[in-house]
């Protein structure tokens, strides 16, 4: 693997060569769901997955985003630095899939961290993890990694894509000692098979760098967006999991030494 030099001069030159614009869906302040504390979250447009339960299908196509300069994103985030820092928060680059625009994502993470002094997080499915350079990951304090299923067939049914790239990326993050929060969406009749849950839990527990697991109950709050886009929502008749189901799945993750919430 080719590693970029880390000297300030070389790093500054690399940043200067990066494009100054990307396709941005929106940005927002968020608490509790996009990393620790209050966070400035930049949602990039474009995603190679088409998850059945996606609550932001309006972010799937890069061409639907707004061409936005990194300067504009940083300027907006700078307005909230004092408030964000006081909460123990930071900045998160999300999507869509931010690694579909790896150079722009890398610039945002670098500048959020080094210019604004914020804790940085990358929210990703991991499917395009091979596009994340070591330099990008050095500018990332936390990776929020979605592992949507352990069973390859179920994963493909959920996302339309293969599972292996996500697992490969997770192993690479473990080798780098990168702090990771794993996210697992519990969907009745889809991702709730005990063997599936056990597989994700055992894998995450064996990595050694997963500091938290978020077991997220499936919901249909994004269905209205599917309807607005004229797309059928395949999980229309799927219920949210009962609280005891969610609690039981969290216990499976805890049995592998993980902090599951």
Buried (B, 14 or more C-beta within 10 A) or exposed (E): EEEEEEEEEEBEEBBEEBEEBBBBBBBEBBEEBBBBBBBBBBBBBBBBBEBBBBBBBBBBBBEBBEEBBBEBBBEEBBEBBEEBBEBEBBBBBBBBBBBBBBBBBBBBBBBBBBEBEBBBBBBBBBBBBEBBBEBBBBBBBBBBBBBBBBBEEBBEBBBEBEBEBBBBBBBBBBEBEBBBBBBBBBBBEBBBBEEBBBBBBBBBBEBEBBEBBBBBBBBBEBBEBBEEEEEEBEBEEBEBBEEEBBEBBBEBBBEBEBEBE
